[in-house]
Amino acid sequence: MAMSSAFASTDTSYEEIRLDLRSWPEVVNYLEHSKGVILPIGSTEQHGPTGAIGTDAMTAQAVALEVGRRAGVLVAPTQSFGMAEHHLGFAGTMSLQPSTLLAVLHDLVISLATHGFERIFMINGHGGNIATAKAAFAQAYSTASLRGLSVAPKLRCKLVNWFLAKPVMQEANRLYGDREGQHATPSEISLTLYLTPSLVVKQKPLPTPAPAGPIHGPDDFRRRYPDGRMGSDPFLAKPEHGGVLLEKAVLALGDELSNFLGDS
Ligand code: NI
């Protein structure tokens, strides 16, 4: 499995399940045999002094494409901007306010539901999106019903967090123990190194991080966690760990997707 080519348009296996490469008649044909779609959702935010700003979007997309490829389920383009207000004290972070993200996710779900998609499976790479995504689902169910969409009674949305999948957390604990931390974790950084090997040379030993703790606004975050990390040691990250973590995430989320598609 050549995951380094996950984002290359020449990868036939991924081409087959990418919504952005399909024509509308192909989507109509797809809907005749499947009502499921995967939407990767991430964030564009600082990941410590050595991690890529796109970490949460890259990782969610990679997991989503591989889950979709194995299941033959379409994967929508990644929603790469998430709720990252608390990271705005660090250069390069681009955040949507919770109310904006709620509106975006609501509109994306309703767009898909309008065409007949009944099962929207969001694969998430960022903890800060969770509360807002769930609120968006509640609003989308209401809108689908009020607009009288034919799929309304059958519409289901589900958010799954690849980094919280039990086998992923167990492996992260085995590899890194409490140096996994809460943000800019070696597990997520490992996956980015696996996907984009050119990032490896940027990794370097870092001083002891501030311990993980509360998160408030951007100024408070910067004061508590001056280099952006929360209790993590991303220098432990290795590309080969990323490959293992990806496989564990894909297997766990693939099972969840299969149950979700079969739900009544
Ligand atoms: Ni992250």
Boltz pocket constraint, residues with backbone or C-beta under 6 A from the ligand:
constraints:
  - pocket:
      binder: B
      contacts: [[A, 47], [A, 55], [A, 56], [A, 125], [A, 126], [A, 183], [A, 184], [A, 188]]
      max_distance: 6.0
